[in-house]
Amino acid sequence: MTHHTEQAHSWVNGNPWQSKQQLTVINPATELPIATVSMADHTATEQALKAAQACFDTLKQRTSQQRAAVLERWYQLILGNEAALAELMCKEQGKPLKEAVAEVRYAAGFVQWFAEEARRAYGEVIPSHSPGHQLMTIKQPVGVVLGITPWNFPLAMITRKVAPAYAAGCPFILKPSEETPLSAIALAKLALEAGFESAAFQVLVTDDAKALVAPLLASPVVRKLTFTGSTAVGKKLLALSADTVKRTSMELGGNAPFIVFSSADVREAVAGLMVAKFRNGGQTCVAANRVFVHRDVHDAFIAALIDKVAQLVVGDGLASGTDIGPLINRKAKEKALQLVEDALARGAKQVYRGTPCVGHFMAPTVLQGVTEEMDIYHQEIFAPVVSIIAFSDEHSVVRQANSVNDGLAAYFYSQDVAQIHRVSLALEYGMVGVNEGAISNPVAPFGGVKQSGLGREGAKEGLQEFLESKYLCQKF
């Protein structure tokens, strides 16, 4: 039986890029090819840069109202193609269809938010130091942007960068993950249909990120880099951006603590953990990584958790009733299994494991007795594995929660009002969920502290990342 695959292309200056170099996109659930994509070569990169630079001159002349209207149309088109985009995402990324539909809406939400924020790139008038001067600031677009996005949220990670860039007046060159280029290409086509200028959003697909990205980062034309991905890669990109002193936004790895205090509503805490841990099969940078449970509620919490985890259905994202799809590839599964093996070898106890799975699928697993000596404590798990650590007092658990270099998201459950205030202030994280396991929202700033990143996405801060403040001092 022959397997039918689609043909897709990198997208340069409003046109599909024809190339002999092809990338094959694999469905992680079936491990079969679903499409081939023509990759961007050196010529494509040069043309994209040139087109983006010319586009910047046009785009910055557009009024904020004009850019807002285009973004509003893009928002409507994304929602209008919800079913097709969700199905495409399931096929190339693997997440369950219900989660894919939710991501399409989340991705569209960023476009709608920045359509509204486009009009709010406010400057200000500053009270003058002398009667004969007027002092003011205005906001102007930073210039051509290079964006590099991951595979785990192949639509939302793009819209939350491209929408504010466009709202500010900046053309965007995107290097999407080679695992999920089809979602990126679909978004670019809809953007063109919405009225984006031909080079305002270009997509360069490659399986050799270093070769593609290096000349873009060396070019003074690119004024801004926005990246979502691992801390290790982020550090390399920051080093490459230093020569031309680029503006950077970095949304890097996480190692989220999830703390359950003795006053917590255990049922609510378990429900919150199910979202914070198992969404996208655990493959999110804000996934609960280290679950600290107070000794007073430890056993009750584990019993209630196992009850819920045992109900999870692992399967193809397109099959109805699936809760957990495949991991993105074989390497991801091997890494997760290795972390579990290391933890068990060092004394952790496996209190639950679902039926072992073949292919890229992984059975949900619950470990207790995890300690700081284990690799799983320090590394992002990126799989449906819960690591539970018992604790006795607030001071020590906050110290443990803060003991890593990452500072993206944290979660805690408590019904003690004074404790809620103390712990909210003490956690060294950019985002904290208090009695809530789902915190991401286009209206709120997303980002981390310490080695989890620089800058914020979403909210009003998300627009400022693509704007420069210019100060005007006028004598009269």
C-alpha atoms as one frame of an Amber mdcrd trajectory, in Angstrom:
protein
   0.000   0.000   0.000   1.448   3.379  -0.949   1.211   6.086   1.671   0.042
   9.452   0.334   2.056  12.481   1.481   1.355  16.160   0.894   3.929  18.560
  -0.568   4.524  21.814   1.329   7.071  24.626   0.987   9.088  27.208   2.849
   7.504  30.613   2.275   9.631  33.509   1.005   8.249  36.955   0.160   4.719
  35.655  -0.274   5.663  32.702  -2.496   6.316  28.993  -1.964  10.060  28.277
  -2.171  10.913  25.482  -4.616  13.933  23.453  -3.596  15.443  20.017  -4.159
  16.210  19.636  -0.459  13.170  18.045   1.152  12.242  17.532   4.791   9.898
  14.662   5.667   7.287  15.305   8.371   6.372  12.231  10.429   3.150  11.604
  12.358   4.468  10.611  15.824   1.413   8.409  16.465   1.725   6.248  13.336
   5.425   6.920  12.589   4.383   7.333   8.934   5.290  10.319   6.720   2.485
  12.852   6.225   4.253  15.492   4.118   7.464  16.598   2.496   8.499  20.226
   2.767  10.941  22.055   0.490  13.650  23.493   2.715  15.139  26.955   2.644
  18.708  27.174   1.360  21.253  30.006   1.524  19.581  31.815  -1.416  16.176
  31.630   0.301  17.662  33.133   3.462  19.276  35.996   1.542  16.056  36.720
  -0.351  13.998  36.591   2.843  16.344  39.095   4.518  16.246  41.458   1.555
  12.452  41.245   1.284  12.021  41.773   5.050  14.235  44.859   4.993  12.204
  46.372   2.133   8.973  45.385   3.874  10.025  47.228   7.035   9.972  50.544
   5.149   6.381  49.848   4.075   5.139  48.360   7.314   6.311  51.141   9.608
   4.356  53.649   7.472   1.084  51.800   8.085  -1.088  53.256  10.809  -1.719
  51.194  13.925  -5.395  51.023  12.858  -4.430  49.490   9.514  -2.219  46.881
  11.168  -4.940  46.162  13.730  -7.488  45.550  10.965  -5.176  43.027   9.264
  -4.590  41.214  12.560  -8.341  41.132  13.211  -8.859  39.431   9.824  -6.065
  36.950  10.620  -7.788  36.171  13.934 -11.092  35.493  12.142  -9.386  33.278
   9.537  -7.621  31.188  12.198 -10.925  30.595  13.992 -12.667  29.951  10.663
 -10.136  27.172   9.945 -10.189  25.741  13.471 -11.054  22.140  12.510  -8.451
  21.890   9.721  -5.682  23.496  11.821  -6.445  21.246  14.814  -6.385  18.099
  12.675  -3.114  19.156  11.031  -1.575  19.748  14.455  -2.720  16.321  15.679
  -1.072  14.669  12.697   2.302  16.390  12.907   2.570  16.955  16.671   0.447
  14.187  18.201  -1.588  15.976  20.859  -5.234  14.895  21.415  -7.759  16.622
  19.157  -9.541  18.360  22.060  -6.213  19.915  23.112  -5.413  20.855  19.514
  -8.762  22.674  19.211  -8.010  24.487  22.492  -4.592  25.498  21.124  -6.097
  26.928  17.917  -8.310  29.146  20.101  -5.393  30.053  22.377  -3.256  30.921
  19.316  -6.089  33.036  17.874  -6.418  34.742  21.259  -2.931  36.249  20.928
  -3.809  37.614  17.490  -7.011  39.191  18.800  -5.214  40.650  21.836  -2.463
  42.265  19.764  -4.966  43.526  17.179  -6.354  45.526  20.102  -2.936  46.408
  21.592  -1.620  47.702  18.229  -3.448  50.974  18.917  -1.834  51.329  22.323
   1.853  51.840  21.469   1.745  54.998  23.589   4.559  57.480  24.105   4.378
  60.226  26.707   4.970  63.911  27.320   7.504  64.510  30.109   7.254  67.624
  32.311  10.138  69.783  31.102  13.269  70.888  32.962  12.984  74.369  31.448
  10.205  76.654  30.102  11.655  76.680  26.565  11.662  72.926  25.962   9.157
  70.197  25.232  10.214  66.653  26.140   8.450  63.573  24.847   8.893  59.936
  23.952   7.465  58.077  20.983   7.449  54.336  20.279   8.840  52.963  17.022
   9.194  49.400  15.694  12.526  47.718  16.437  12.983  46.360  12.879  13.247
  42.948  11.228  12.603  40.077  13.662  13.899  36.510  13.569  11.708  34.046
  15.477  12.585  30.454  16.370   9.730  28.327  17.706   9.371  24.824  19.201
   7.197  21.850  18.273   5.148  21.475  21.454   2.700  24.334  20.719   3.206
  24.754  16.963   0.518  27.446  16.517   0.435  29.404  19.778   4.220  29.846
  20.041   4.101  31.486  16.611   1.094  33.791  17.001   2.298  35.131  20.328
   5.462  36.342  18.566   4.250  37.255  15.068   1.097  39.108  16.196   2.885
  41.640  18.479   5.703  42.058  15.935   3.165  42.916  13.225   1.182  45.130
  15.615   4.401  47.088  16.280   5.300  47.280  12.560   8.081  44.676  12.395
   8.470  42.110   9.554   8.992  38.557  10.823  11.219  35.702   9.581  10.263
  32.418  11.244  12.330  29.256  11.632   9.774  26.757  12.963  10.682  23.393
  14.458  11.525  20.803  11.805   9.114  18.459  13.640   6.088  20.733  13.015
   6.605  22.991   9.966   3.107  22.412   8.510   1.293  24.407  11.212   3.679
  27.324  10.610   3.115  27.234   6.841  -0.668  27.099   7.332  -0.521  30.198
   9.586   1.620  32.093   7.046  -0.858  31.363   4.241  -3.754  32.613   6.400
  -1.731  35.744   7.290  -1.270  36.539   3.585  -4.972  35.981   3.022  -5.677
  38.394   5.888  -3.671  41.130   4.164  -0.140  40.778   5.550   2.426  42.359
   3.226   4.223  39.623   1.245   7.401  39.718   3.367   5.772  40.586   6.718
   5.716  36.906   7.731   8.119  34.492   5.996   8.741  30.851   6.940  12.132
  29.184   6.479  12.038  25.414   7.065  15.248  23.445   7.612  16.628  20.371
   9.332  19.954  22.184   9.837  19.047  25.015  12.192  22.657  26.097  12.810
  23.413  26.631   9.117  20.191  28.595   8.561  20.225  30.707  11.722  23.923
  31.714  11.876  23.860  34.079   8.834  20.571  35.602  10.011  22.032  36.340
  13.443  25.223  37.698  11.863  23.205  40.124   9.734  22.712  43.676  11.026
  19.352  43.669   9.165  17.872  41.433  11.881  17.398  43.726  14.875  15.551
  41.361  17.189  15.588  37.657  18.058  12.670  35.958  19.794  13.197  32.332
  20.800  11.235  29.661  22.640  13.142  26.474  23.400  15.770  24.929  25.631
  18.058  26.939  27.909  21.164  25.368  26.316  20.184  26.484  22.797  19.040
  29.881  24.117  22.492  30.568  25.572  24.136  29.790  22.219  21.714  32.102
  20.396  22.387  34.904  22.892  26.126  34.523  22.230  25.530  34.686  18.461
  23.359  37.807  18.922  26.022  39.663  20.881  28.152  40.767  17.902  25.333
  42.827  16.406  23.820  43.700  19.833  20.344  42.448  18.987  17.279  42.879
  21.165  16.332  39.432  22.464  13.323  37.721  24.020  14.091  34.290  25.419
  11.474  31.869  26.703  13.629  29.000  27.904  13.287  25.785  29.899  11.408
  25.301  33.133  11.496  23.032  36.166   8.180  23.917  37.756   7.539  23.101
  41.399   3.966  22.152  42.355   3.532  22.479  46.121   0.613  21.011  48.066
   0.456  22.460  51.597  -1.349  20.768  54.481  -4.290  23.218  54.279  -4.832
  22.511  50.565  -8.060  21.102  49.191  -6.569  17.754  48.093  -9.248  17.092
  45.454  -8.651  20.533  43.906  -4.866  20.070  44.039  -5.083  16.720  42.229
  -7.363  18.272  39.562  -4.849  21.126  39.128  -1.924  18.727  38.842  -3.711
  16.674  36.172  -3.772  19.825  33.997  -0.339  21.168  34.955   1.337  17.783
  34.419  -0.521  15.855  31.726  -1.502  18.549  29.208   0.275  17.730  25.937
   1.523  14.509  27.553   3.734  16.534  29.907   5.503  18.214  26.976   5.139
  21.837  28.096   7.743  24.221  29.522   5.338  25.101  32.370   4.555  21.434
  33.179   4.682  20.537  36.894   8.084  18.875  37.212   8.655  18.450  40.959
   5.547  17.788  43.053   6.135  18.634  46.728   3.397  17.245  49.006   3.114
  17.973  52.749   3.457  14.833  54.878   0.028  15.420  56.484  -1.757  15.018
  53.117   0.881  12.928  51.290  -0.870   9.549  51.329  -4.340  10.952  50.642
  -2.947  12.997  47.745  -1.169  10.012  46.138  -4.264   7.804  46.455  -6.484
  10.454  44.830  -3.864  11.108  42.126  -3.457   7.428  41.178  -7.234   7.151
  40.915  -7.259   9.958  38.314  -4.083   8.909  36.446  -5.454   5.366  36.037
  -8.351   6.813  34.020  -6.097   8.463  31.405  -6.389   7.009  27.903  -3.173
   6.873  25.844  -3.621   6.774  22.065  -3.615   8.484  18.696  -4.641  12.122
  19.136  -7.233  11.759  16.367  -9.019   8.883  18.140 -11.962   9.981  20.265
 -11.443   9.712  24.003  -7.645  10.074  23.881  -6.160  12.004  26.819  -2.459
  11.513  26.054  -0.959  11.307  22.584   2.532  10.126  21.647   5.748  11.831
  22.670   7.218  13.800  19.777   9.863  11.211  18.819  11.766   8.102  19.923
  14.575  10.153  21.476  12.097  11.958  23.756  10.711   8.651  24.995  14.175
   7.204  25.586  15.174  10.281  27.609  12.047  10.050  29.783  12.494   6.310
  30.400  16.125   6.949  31.336  15.093   9.590  33.908  12.622   7.115  35.450
  15.257   4.324  35.512  17.795   6.649  37.175  15.247   7.685  39.831  14.312
   4.050  40.583  17.979   3.044  40.770  18.560   5.807  43.335  15.676   4.790
  45.577  12.474   6.307  44.188   9.400   4.076  44.277   7.085   3.556  41.295
   3.585   3.699  42.783   1.752   3.673  39.454   2.522   2.837  35.860   0.013
   2.361  33.068   0.210  -0.443  30.532   3.598  -0.272  28.759   3.238   1.366
  25.333   4.891   0.745  21.974   6.249   3.310  19.500   6.423   6.906  20.675
   3.691   6.394  23.293   4.558   6.395  26.996   2.510   5.063  29.902   1.633
   7.588  32.638   3.910   6.967  35.627   3.879   8.158  39.249   7.058   8.089
  41.361   7.345   8.906  45.058  10.407   9.440  47.214  12.180  11.537  44.576
  15.251  13.378  45.941  17.663  16.104  44.850  20.277  13.416  44.019  18.180
  12.192  41.052  18.444  13.518  37.490  14.645  13.782  37.278  14.750  16.489
  39.974  17.004  18.742  37.884  15.907  18.060  34.294  12.708  18.907  32.465
  10.866  15.593  32.208   8.734  16.439  29.133   6.719  13.225  29.539   3.690
  11.941  31.523   5.760  11.204  34.648   4.922  12.600  38.108   7.789  12.935
  40.648   6.572  13.299  44.227   8.693  14.659  47.091   7.377  14.744  50.670
   8.058  17.837  52.830   7.371  19.037  56.383   7.681  22.810  56.557   7.079
  25.900  54.426  10.560  27.399  54.705  12.349  24.255  53.519   9.952  23.571
  50.634  10.312  27.139  49.318  14.100  26.756  49.519  13.880  23.471  47.601
  11.510  24.944  45.016  13.970  27.808  44.416  17.073  25.571  44.399  17.254
  25.219  40.590  18.498  27.640  37.902  15.123  27.721  36.169  12.412  30.186
  37.121   9.555  29.917  34.628   6.354  28.695  36.331   5.469  27.502  39.828
   2.216  26.270  41.365   1.013  25.868  44.930  -2.171  24.902  46.723  -3.089
  26.343  50.128  -6.178  27.633  51.926  -4.097  29.688  54.389  -4.323  33.344
  53.325  -1.149  34.494  55.108   0.766  31.555  53.639  -0.520  32.382  50.138
   0.971  35.894  50.460   4.285  34.710  51.895   4.857  31.925  49.344   3.715
  34.036  46.349   6.398  36.598  47.231   9.095  34.032  48.061   8.944  31.844
  44.920  11.633  32.885  42.384   9.502  32.332  39.289   8.077  34.573  36.554
   4.593  33.041  36.869   2.852  31.505  39.862  -0.414  29.567  39.842  -2.138
  29.821  43.239  -4.780  27.092  43.582  -4.755  26.904  39.755  -3.027  24.491
  37.382  -3.678  26.310  34.066  -2.126  29.777  34.055  -1.352  30.672  30.405
  -3.498  33.438  28.958  -2.912  36.010  26.168  -3.882  38.882  28.503  -1.190
  38.008  31.086   2.619  38.286  30.756   4.311  34.935  30.043   8.002  34.496
  30.854  10.591  33.495  33.399  13.406  34.697  35.651  16.940  33.362  36.255
  17.951  31.004  33.399  14.370  30.580  32.181  14.576  33.645  30.015  14.439
  37.326  29.199  11.405  39.433  28.390   7.688  38.647  28.407   5.136  37.480
  25.842   1.435  38.304  25.811  -0.142  41.161  27.811   0.869  44.777  27.235
   4.517  43.775  27.832   4.389  41.558  24.738   4.014  44.579  22.444   6.811
  46.552  24.148   9.302  43.772  23.269   9.038  44.894  19.597   9.137  48.664
  20.193  11.961  51.125  20.845  11.457  54.290  22.911  12.690  57.428  21.156
  13.137  60.561  23.234  12.510  63.943  21.566  13.861  67.142  23.151  12.488
  70.175  21.340  13.574  73.769  22.017  11.078  76.508  21.098
